[in-house]
Amino acid sequence: MANAGAGPGSPAAHPAKAPSYTGRGGELMLLIMVALIVTGALTLVELNQSRAVSWDLLWYGGAFLVVYAIAHMVVRSVATYADPVLLPLVALLNGLGLVMIHRLDLAQKVKAITSGQPVPRAEAPVQLIWTGVALIMFLVVLMVVKHHSHLQKYAYTLALLGLIFLATPAMLSIVAPKLAPRINGANIWIRIPGFLSIQPAEFSKIALIIFAASYLVTKRTVLSTAGRKVLGIVLPRARDLAPLLIAIVAALGVLFFGKDLGTALLLFGVFLMMIYMATGRVSWLIIGLIGFSGGAYFAYTKFSHVQTRVNIWVDPFGDPTGAGYQLVQSLLGLGTGGMFGTGLGAGRPDFVPFASTDFITAALGEELGLAGLAAVLICYLLLASRGLRIGMAVKDNFGKLLAAGLGFSLAFQVFVVVGGVTRLIPLTGLTTPFLSYGGSSLLANYIILALLVRISDGSRRPAPPVAPKAPPVQLTETPTEMVPVGDLRNSAWSDSDHGDRP
């Protein structure tokens, strides 16, 4: 009897084909839109500043298009099914940051010429070079990390490297102060004279998130069930939490010693969220908030620059020309911008110290207004939500926690920076991902982007086609065969059931 479902024209006769839609065409269209927006923004800056368009527009716009076109082609090749929204979102944020840094360069140039001072080095060309280097790092990570689960094998090695990176500036500040100078009260930089400066904490953040995701996956069941209940709160057993607790305490201790309290707050918040996601216990949030309150009080009583930042936060207008000058100028700039801003190139964001790094969101808020700044924040919200969505879509628990941790780290860092600029919380000294000037921040955040792209490629990639099973043989089609008697006598069936031996 023939199998009706296995005919030549039936679906089971051919392997299932992978879906042809990968999203790469949509990604290319979005990147073209981003290039038009960034080029338009650069044109507005040039027209408002000098009433003419310079050759800088061609240089910046052309270089921006080339580097992201190359990135798109490589993603199309090595991560075909990756989320098509991630790269355009980052390109838009990076491009707007480049526009604002170029705008601040023009303001500094005019100010220097007016006052008869030497024109300072422009930061926009350096930022553009760092963008190219960061995109190369992005592509290298994509090509080296074939699957995100491979990172789990190196979790403890990455944790050790992360702690070494964190401790290096503080240790160098003791043995070689010139290589790790104290800037704004904190030892977080390694300076290579005549070449560049590096902030190692940006990279250690990624290594520690990978370690936390790996450890929480292996201990998830124990951490979510075992423990002693005290005053309604289930306390974890020390032996279950020891490796992660040691890593957290060591990281925070190093950061406290180096007075990098912004990174300490960022790591603490990301770890706490990942523990809560892994266990689902509210008691972890309560324990974490109690620990955070104690650490914040300790930092306030021990570190003078923390007291200064808290005092500025409480009353910035108490010393508007001294300690509170930066925050006061930021608030005045945001107020001047109003709802729709002064227009790109038409404000005075250069009045705010460190406007291209820590306070670049204040500069954007002045020239783009509340509406423009809200649009930028929505881009970050989309980026973080895509990270959480990738975590929900991927099948393995390590990938879920890693994607959620990386996405949340971007969102939490933006909250801390914008909260400080708008006086919601005290200033921390963190940079805005992809927007702020600085090579370390760009490199680290593009590594995060590469990991999210790799995880999304694994979660969206269709399963390999399964070969159809061979149709079962029907009894009616099986011919009758004669079995020789000698074979029956030598068989195990004959020996065990009948004891009939030759």
C-alpha positions in Angstrom: 0.0 0.0 0.0 1.5 3.3 -1.1 2.0 6.2 1.3 -0.2 9.0 0.1 1.8 11.8 2.0 5.1 10.9 0.5 4.4 11.6 -3.2 6.7 13.5 -5.4 4.6 16.6 -5.2 3.8 16.5 -1.5 5.5 18.9 1.0 7.1 16.0 2.9 9.0 15.0 -0.2 11.2 18.1 0.0 13.2 19.6 2.9 11.8 22.8 4.4 13.4 25.9 2.9 14.8 28.7 5.1 12.7 31.9 4.9 14.2 34.4 2.4 13.5 37.5 4.7 16.5 38.4 6.7 15.8 42.1 7.3 19.1 43.2 5.6 17.2 45.2 3.0 15.4 47.1 5.7 18.6 47.7 7.5 20.1 49.2 4.4 17.1 51.5 3.9 17.3 52.6 7.6 21.0 53.3 7.2 20.4 55.5 4.2 17.8 57.4 6.1 20.2 57.9 9.0 22.9 59.2 6.5 20.4 61.7 5.2 19.4 62.9 8.7 23.1 63.2 9.8 24.0 65.0 6.6 21.0 67.4 7.0 22.0 68.1 10.6 25.6 68.8 9.6 24.3 71.2 6.9 22.2 73.1 9.5 25.2 73.4 11.8 27.3 74.8 9.0 24.7 77.3 7.8 23.8 78.6 11.3 27.5 78.9 12.2 29.0 80.4 9.1 26.2 81.0 6.6 28.0 78.7 4.2 28.8 75.1 3.6 32.4 74.0 4.0 34.3 71.0 2.7 34.1 69.6 6.2 30.5 68.5 5.4 31.7 66.4 2.4 34.5 64.9 4.6 32.3 63.9 7.6 29.3 62.9 5.5 31.4 60.8 3.1 33.4 59.0 5.8 30.2 58.3 7.8 28.6 56.7 4.7 31.6 54.6 3.9 32.2 53.1 7.3 28.6 52.1 7.8 28.2 50.7 4.3 31.2 48.5 5.0 29.6 47.5 8.4 26.4 46.6 6.7 28.0 44.4 4.1 29.9 42.5 6.7 26.8 42.0 8.9 25.0 40.8 5.8 27.7 38.2 5.4 28.5 36.9 8.9 25.3 37.6 10.8 22.6 37.3 8.1 19.6 37.0 10.4 20.6 39.6 13.0 18.1 42.2 14.2 18.0 44.8 11.4 17.2 47.8 13.7 20.3 47.6 16.0 22.9 49.0 13.6 20.8 51.9 12.2 19.9 53.0 15.8 23.5 53.1 16.8 24.5 54.8 13.6 21.9 57.5 14.3 23.1 58.1 17.8 26.8 58.0 16.8 26.0 60.4 13.9 24.2 62.9 16.1 27.0 62.8 18.6 29.5 63.5 15.7 27.3 66.5 14.6 27.3 68.0 18.1 31.0 67.5 18.6 31.7 69.2 15.2 29.3 72.0 16.2 31.2 72.5 19.5 34.5 72.5 17.5 33.2 75.4 15.4 32.2 77.3 18.5 35.6 76.8 20.1 37.3 78.0 16.9 35.3 81.2 16.8 35.9 81.8 20.5 39.7 81.3 20.1 39.9 83.6 17.1 37.9 86.3 18.8 40.0 86.2 21.9 43.3 85.9 20.0 44.1 82.5 21.4 45.4 79.5 19.5 42.7 77.4 18.0 42.3 74.2 20.0 42.5 70.8 18.3 39.2 69.8 16.7 37.6 66.8 18.4 35.3 65.7 15.5 38.0 64.3 13.2 39.4 62.3 16.2 35.9 61.0 17.0 35.4 60.0 13.4 38.6 58.0 13.5 37.5 56.4 16.7 34.2 55.5 15.1 36.0 53.7 12.3 38.2 51.9 14.8 35.1 51.0 16.9 33.4 49.6 13.8 36.4 47.5 13.1 36.3 46.1 16.6 32.5 45.5 16.1 33.2 43.4 13.0 36.1 41.6 14.6 33.9 40.5 17.5 31.2 39.4 15.1 33.7 37.2 13.2 35.5 35.8 16.2 32.5 35.0 18.3 30.6 32.5 16.1 28.0 31.8 18.8 27.3 33.6 22.1 27.4 30.3 24.1 31.1 30.0 23.4 31.7 32.9 25.8 30.4 30.8 28.7 33.5 28.7 28.6 35.7 31.7 29.5 33.4 33.2 32.2 35.9 33.0 35.1 38.8 34.1 32.9 36.8 37.1 31.7 35.9 37.9 35.4 39.6 37.9 36.3 40.5 40.1 33.4 37.7 42.5 34.3 38.9 42.9 37.8 42.5 43.4 36.6 41.3 46.1 34.2 39.4 47.8 37.0 42.4 47.7 39.4 45.0 48.9 36.9 44.4 52.7 37.1 44.4 52.7 40.9 47.5 50.6 41.1 49.3 52.7 38.5 48.4 55.9 40.4 50.6 54.6 43.2 53.6 53.3 41.3 53.5 55.6 38.2 51.2 58.6 38.8 52.0 60.1 35.5 50.4 57.1 33.7 47.3 57.3 35.8 46.6 60.9 36.8 43.7 61.8 39.0 41.1 63.7 37.0 38.2 65.4 38.7 39.0 63.4 41.9 39.0 59.9 40.3 41.7 57.5 39.1 40.0 55.9 36.1 42.3 56.8 33.2 45.5 55.2 31.8 47.4 57.8 29.9 50.0 56.8 27.3 52.0 60.0 26.7 51.8 61.4 23.2 49.4 58.7 22.0 46.1 58.2 23.8 44.2 57.7 27.0 42.2 54.6 27.9 39.4 54.1 30.5 39.7 50.3 31.3 36.4 50.2 33.3 34.5 50.5 30.1 35.8 47.1 29.0 35.7 45.4 32.4 32.0 46.1 32.5 31.4 43.8 29.6 33.6 41.0 31.0 31.8 41.1 34.4 28.4 41.0 32.8 29.4 37.9 30.8 30.6 36.3 34.0 27.5 37.2 36.0 25.3 35.7 33.2 27.2 32.5 33.2 27.3 32.1 37.0 23.6 32.9 37.5 22.6 30.4 34.8 24.5 27.5 36.6 23.2 28.5 40.1 19.8 29.7 39.1 17.8 26.9 40.7 19.6 27.0 44.0 19.5 30.8 44.3 15.7 30.9 43.6 14.7 28.1 46.0 17.3 27.7 48.9 17.8 30.1 51.8 16.6 31.0 55.3 13.6 33.3 55.8 14.2 36.2 58.2 11.6 38.9 58.8 9.7 37.8 55.6 12.9 38.1 53.4 14.5 34.9 52.1 18.3 35.3 52.6 20.5 33.4 50.2 23.0 30.9 51.4 26.6 32.3 51.4 28.1 29.2 49.7 25.7 29.6 46.7 26.5 33.3 46.3 30.2 33.3 47.2 31.9 33.6 43.7 29.5 36.2 42.4 29.6 38.1 45.8 33.4 38.1 45.7 33.4 39.5 42.1 30.9 42.2 43.0 32.6 43.2 46.3 36.1 43.2 44.6 34.8 45.3 41.7 33.0 47.8 43.9 36.0 47.9 46.2 38.4 48.7 43.4 36.1 51.4 42.1 35.6 52.9 45.5 39.4 53.0 45.9 39.8 54.7 42.6 36.7 56.9 43.4 35.0 55.9 40.1 31.6 56.0 41.7 29.7 56.3 38.5 30.9 52.9 37.2 30.4 51.4 40.6 26.7 52.5 40.5 26.3 51.2 36.9 27.8 47.7 37.8 25.8 47.5 41.0 22.5 48.3 39.2 23.2 45.8 36.3 24.2 43.0 38.7 21.1 43.5 40.8 18.8 43.4 37.8 20.4 40.3 36.4 20.1 38.5 39.8 16.4 39.5 40.0 15.8 38.2 36.4 17.5 34.9 37.1 15.8 34.2 40.4 12.5 36.2 40.3 13.0 37.0 44.0 11.9 40.4 45.3 14.0 39.9 48.3 17.1 40.4 46.2 15.9 43.9 45.3 15.3 44.7 48.9 18.7 43.4 49.9 20.3 45.3 47.1 18.7 48.6 47.9 19.7 48.2 51.6 23.3 47.5 50.5 23.2 50.5 48.0 22.0 52.8 50.8 24.8 51.7 53.1 27.4 52.1 50.3 26.2 55.5 49.3 26.3 56.8 52.9 29.8 55.4 53.3 31.0 57.1 50.1 29.4 60.4 51.2 31.2 60.3 54.6 34.6 59.2 53.2 35.1 61.0 49.9 35.2 64.8 49.6 34.3 64.9 45.9 31.2 62.8 46.6 30.2 65.4 49.2 30.8 68.1 46.7 28.6 66.5 44.0 25.8 65.9 46.5 25.9 69.5 47.7 25.8 70.7 44.1 22.9 68.4 43.4 21.0 69.7 46.5 21.6 73.4 45.7 23.5 74.1 42.4 22.7 77.9 42.6 24.4 78.2 46.0 27.7 78.6 44.2 26.7 79.3 40.5 30.1 80.6 39.5 32.2 78.0 41.4 31.4 74.4 42.1 27.9 74.6 40.7 28.9 76.4 37.5 28.7 73.3 35.2 25.3 72.1 36.4 23.8 75.7 36.4 24.9 76.3 32.8 23.4 72.9 31.9 20.1 73.8 33.4 20.1 77.3 31.9 20.9 75.7 28.5 18.0 73.2 28.8 15.7 76.1 29.8 16.8 78.2 26.9 16.1 75.4 24.5 12.5 75.0 25.6 10.2 72.7 23.7 11.8 72.8 20.2 15.3 74.2 20.8 17.3 77.0 19.4 18.2 75.1 16.3 21.4 73.2 15.5 24.3 75.6 15.5 22.2 78.5 16.9 22.6 78.0 20.6 25.5 78.4 23.0 26.2 74.9 24.4 29.9 75.7 24.5 29.2 77.6 27.8 28.8 74.2 29.5 32.2 72.7 30.6 32.8 69.2 29.1 29.9 69.7 26.8 31.3 67.1 24.3 31.7 64.4 26.9 29.7 64.3 30.2 27.2 67.0 29.2 26.5 66.3 25.5 22.8 65.6 26.3 22.5 69.1 27.7 24.0 70.5 24.5 21.5 68.5 22.4 18.7 69.6 24.7 19.5 73.2 24.2 19.6 73.1 20.4 17.0 70.4 19.7 14.7 71.3 22.7 12.7 68.9 24.8 11.2 67.3 21.6 14.6 66.6 20.1 16.1 65.3 23.3 13.0 63.1 23.8 13.6 61.6 20.3 17.2 60.8 21.2 16.0 59.1 24.5 13.4 57.1 22.5 16.3 55.8 20.4 18.0 54.5 23.5 14.7 53.1 24.7 14.3 51.2 21.4 17.9 50.0 21.7 17.4 48.6 25.2 14.0 47.1 24.4 15.5 45.3 21.3 18.1 43.9 23.7 15.4 42.6 26.1 13.4 41.3 23.1 16.5 39.4 21.9 16.8 38.0 25.4 13.2 36.8 25.3 13.6 35.2 21.8 16.8 33.3 22.3 16.3 29.8 23.5 19.2 29.2 26.0 19.2 30.8 29.4 22.8 32.1 29.1 21.8 34.1 26.0 18.7 35.4 27.7 20.6 36.8 30.7 23.5 38.1 28.6 21.3 40.0 26.2 19.1 41.4 29.0 22.2 42.5 31.0 23.9 44.2 28.0 20.6 46.0 26.9 19.9 47.1 30.5 23.5 48.4 31.0 23.0 50.8 28.0 19.6 52.0 29.3 20.8 52.3 32.9 23.9 54.3 31.9 21.8 56.7 29.9 19.4 57.1 32.9 22.4 57.9 35.2 23.9 60.4 32.8 20.6 62.2 31.9 19.5 62.1 35.5 22.7 63.9 36.5 22.5 66.5 33.7 18.8 67.3 34.6 19.5 67.3 38.4 17.3 64.2 39.0 20.3 62.5 40.7 23.9 63.7 41.6 26.4 63.8 38.8 28.5 60.7 38.3 30.9 61.4 35.5 29.7 58.7 33.1 29.5 59.3 29.3 26.5 58.9 27.1 26.8 55.7 25.0 27.6 56.4 21.3 27.0 60.1 21.7 29.9 61.4 23.8 33.4 62.1 22.7 35.9 59.4 23.7 37.5 56.3 22.2 37.2 53.9 25.2 33.4 54.5 25.5 32.9 54.0 21.7 34.9 50.8 21.6 33.2 49.2 24.6 29.7 50.1 23.4 30.4 48.8 19.9 31.5 45.5 21.5 28.2 45.4 23.3 26.4 46.0 20.0 28.4 43.2 18.4 27.3 40.8 21.1 23.7 41.8 20.8 23.9 41.4 17.0 25.4 37.9 17.4 22.8 36.8 19.9 20.0 38.1 17.8 21.4 36.3 14.7 21.2 33.0 16.7 17.7 33.7 17.9 16.3 34.6 14.5 18.2 32.1 12.4 15.8 29.4 11.2 16.4 25.9 12.2 18.2 23.7 9.6 15.8 21.8 7.4 14.9 18.3 8.6 15.1 15.5 6.1 11.8 13.7 5.7 11.5 10.3 7.4 11.4 7.2 5.3 7.8 6.0 4.9 7.0 3.0 7.1 7.0 -0.4 5.4 3.4 -1.8 5.2 2.9 -5.4 6.3 0.8 -6.1 3.2 3.8 -5.2 1.0 6.3 -7.3 3.0 7.0 -10.6 1.2 7.0 -13.8 3.1 10.5 -15.2 3.6 11.5 -18.8 4.5 13.9 -19.0 7.5 16.3 -22.0 7.5 15.8 -24.3 10.5 19.5 -24.2 11.4 19.3 -20.5 12.0 16.5 -21.0 14.5 18.5 -23.6 16.4 21.5 -21.2 16.7 19.5 -18.2 17.7 19.4 -16.8 21.3 15.6 -17.0 21.2 15.8 -20.8 20.7 18.3 -21.3 23.6 16.6 -19.2 26.2 13.0 -20.3 25.7 13.4 -24.0 24.9 16.8 -25.0 26.2 17.2 -26.8 23.0 21.0 -27.1 22.4 22.8 -28.8 19.6 
